[in-house]
Amino acid sequence: MSSPTRTLSYVEALQEAVEQEMDRDEGVFVIGLNVDDLDGEIRRLEGLGAELMEGIIDVPNGPRIAFIKAPDDVRIELLQLPG
């Protein structure tokens, strides 16, 4: 017997992945934040000394994504949702 199919939003899927990683008791590996202006936010954070790790990634029909480095090697995911 197969389990029912679920449809998750990107944010729900990310949250589930974070919870699964945290259940492994290895600490936080990523935090995701929604921003209105990804380019402007990256410039602002780099001006404050943040390090861009990856991005900008343009997902077709989806968000724009970038990752910055936080203390203790935590990745902060910045998302600009479409629209």
BELSULDA-V665118 format. One record per pair of residues at least 12 apart in sequence whose C-alpha atoms are under 6 Angstrom apart, sorted by the first residue. I is the first residue (numbers start at 0). J is the second residue. Records with the same first field share a line. If there is no record, write none. Layout:
I: J + J
//
This chain:
28: 73
29: 73 + 74 + 75
30: 75 + 76
31: 75 + 76 + 77
32: 77
33: 77 + 78 + 79
34: 78 + 79
35: 79
37: 79
50: 67 + 68
51: 67
52: 66 + 67
53: 65 + 66
61: 81
62: 79 + 80 + 81
63: 78 + 79
64: 77 + 78
65: 77
//
